Amino acid sequence: MTDALSAEQAVTALLTAMRTCRRDLERFVVDGIWLGYDWPGDVMGFGNLDVGSGDDPARFEVCQEFRMVFEAAEVRTNDLYVKVCLEPTAEACRVESVIEAHLAVPMGRCGEGTHVLHRHVSAGLTLPQALDVLPDHLDRLYRYDGWTTDLGLRRP
């Protein structure tokens, strides 16, 4: 899809791509990650499609989140985010895929704090090019498994 799109075609292509991205990412996260590893603490999963708010630039972000809850003297949580973001502008589009951990309790090689375990960025794209690279970003998330070692996760 490298030709220019009409406004109607662009809206349809963008919405369809983001819906497909959300469905595929959710399926991967549930089947490949949530059910594929032993998780510490009580685990909850959330998914969303965010389009930005306030003065932020428009963006479409598909995110799947795991929240691990640890109860000790106080409740502490670890959050794992697997996300793909498409930021369209009049000048160019940007696509980013990220696996990020926000840890209150150390896991594996990662201490407390925020850890970017995987990031891939494609910038300076037209909208058709951005829509074309979305599947590549998903594939890179699916194939990269170094983050599971970093977090000390094991298969059941």
C-alpha positions as CSV (number, residue, x, y, z in Angstrom):
1,M,0.0,0.0,0.0
2,T,2.3,2.8,-1.2
3,D,-0.1,4.9,-3.3
4,A,-1.7,8.0,-1.8
5,L,-5.1,7.4,-0.2
6,S,-8.2,9.5,-0.3
7,A,-9.5,10.7,3.1
8,E,-12.1,7.9,3.2
9,Q,-9.6,5.3,2.3
10,A,-7.1,6.6,4.9
11,V,-9.7,6.5,7.7
12,T,-10.9,3.0,6.7
13,A,-7.3,1.7,6.4
14,L,-6.2,3.2,9.7
15,L,-9.2,1.9,11.7
16,T,-9.0,-1.5,10.1
17,A,-5.2,-1.7,10.8
18,M,-5.6,-0.7,14.4
19,R,-8.5,-3.2,15.0
20,T,-6.4,-6.0,13.5
21,C,-3.4,-4.9,15.5
22,R,-5.4,-4.9,18.8
23,R,-6.9,-8.4,18.0
24,D,-3.5,-9.9,17.1
25,L,-1.6,-8.4,20.0
26,E,-4.3,-9.5,22.4
27,R,-4.2,-13.0,21.1
28,F,-0.4,-13.1,21.3
29,V,-0.3,-11.7,24.8
30,V,-2.9,-14.1,26.2
31,D,-1.8,-17.2,24.4
32,G,1.9,-16.7,24.1
33,I,2.7,-14.7,27.2
34,W,0.1,-14.9,29.9
35,L,-0.6,-18.6,29.5
36,G,3.0,-19.4,28.4
37,Y,4.9,-18.4,31.6
38,D,4.7,-18.8,35.3
39,W,3.9,-15.4,36.8
40,P,4.8,-14.2,40.3
41,G,2.0,-12.8,42.5
42,D,-1.6,-12.4,41.4
43,V,-1.8,-11.4,37.7
44,M,-4.4,-9.4,36.0
45,G,-4.5,-8.5,32.3
46,F,-5.9,-5.4,30.6
47,G,-6.1,-4.2,27.0
48,N,-6.9,-0.9,25.5
49,L,-6.8,1.2,22.4
50,D,-5.8,4.8,23.2
51,V,-6.2,7.7,20.8
52,G,-4.5,10.4,23.0
53,S,-6.0,13.2,25.0
54,G,-5.5,16.9,25.8
55,D,-2.8,18.7,24.0
56,D,-0.9,15.5,23.1
57,P,-0.5,14.8,19.4
58,A,-3.0,12.4,17.9
59,R,-1.8,8.8,18.2
60,F,-3.3,5.3,18.1
61,E,-1.8,3.1,20.8
62,V,-2.7,-0.5,21.3
63,C,-1.6,-1.7,24.7
64,Q,-1.8,-5.0,26.6
65,E,-0.9,-4.7,30.3
66,F,-0.1,-7.3,32.9
67,R,-0.3,-6.2,36.6
68,M,1.4,-8.5,39.1
69,V,0.2,-7.8,42.7
70,F,2.5,-8.6,45.6
71,E,1.2,-8.4,49.1
72,A,3.5,-7.9,52.0
73,A,3.4,-5.2,54.6
74,E,2.0,-3.0,51.7
75,V,0.6,-3.9,48.3
76,R,3.1,-3.4,45.6
77,T,2.6,-4.0,41.9
78,N,4.8,-4.7,38.8
79,D,3.4,-3.6,35.5
80,L,4.4,-5.1,32.1
81,Y,3.3,-3.2,29.0
82,V,3.4,-4.7,25.4
83,K,2.3,-1.9,23.0
84,V,2.3,-0.7,19.5
85,C,1.8,3.0,18.7
86,L,1.1,4.8,15.4
87,E,1.4,8.6,15.5
88,P,0.1,10.2,12.3
89,T,0.9,13.8,11.4
90,A,0.5,15.9,8.3
91,E,4.3,15.7,7.8
92,A,5.1,12.0,8.5
93,C,4.0,9.0,10.6
94,R,5.9,7.2,13.3
95,V,5.3,3.6,14.4
96,E,6.8,2.3,17.7
97,S,6.6,-1.1,19.4
98,V,7.7,-1.4,23.0
99,I,7.9,-3.9,25.9
100,E,8.3,-2.0,29.1
101,A,8.3,-3.1,32.8
102,H,7.6,-0.8,35.7
103,L,8.8,-2.7,38.7
104,A,8.1,-2.1,42.4
105,V,9.4,-5.6,43.2
106,P,12.7,-6.7,41.4
107,M,12.3,-9.5,38.9
108,G,15.1,-11.6,37.3
109,R,17.9,-9.2,36.3
110,C,15.8,-6.1,36.7
111,G,15.7,-4.1,39.9
112,E,13.0,-1.7,40.9
113,G,12.2,1.1,38.4
114,T,11.3,1.4,34.8
115,H,12.9,-0.9,32.2
116,V,12.5,-0.7,28.4
117,L,13.1,-4.3,27.4
118,H,12.4,-3.9,23.7
119,R,11.9,-0.9,21.4
120,H,11.6,-0.6,17.6
121,V,10.8,2.7,15.9
122,S,10.0,3.4,12.2
123,A,9.8,7.2,11.5
124,G,9.4,9.5,8.6
125,L,6.7,7.3,6.9
126,T,3.6,8.2,4.9
127,L,0.4,6.8,6.2
128,P,0.4,3.9,3.7
129,Q,4.0,3.0,4.7
130,A,3.1,3.2,8.4
131,L,0.2,0.8,7.9
132,D,2.5,-1.5,5.9
133,V,5.1,-1.7,8.7
134,L,2.6,-2.4,11.5
135,P,2.8,-6.2,10.9
136,D,6.6,-6.1,11.0
137,H,6.4,-4.4,14.4
138,L,4.1,-7.1,15.7
139,D,6.3,-9.8,14.3
140,R,9.3,-8.3,16.1
141,L,7.4,-8.3,19.4
142,Y,6.4,-11.9,18.9
143,R,9.9,-13.0,18.0
144,Y,11.8,-11.2,20.7
145,D,12.0,-13.2,23.9
146,G,15.0,-11.8,25.7
147,W,12.7,-9.8,28.0
148,T,11.4,-13.1,29.5
149,T,15.0,-13.9,30.6
150,D,15.6,-10.4,31.8
151,L,12.5,-10.7,34.1
152,G,13.4,-14.3,35.2
153,L,10.2,-15.8,33.7
154,R,10.0,-19.6,33.2
155,R,7.6,-21.8,31.2
156,P,5.3,-23.9,33.4
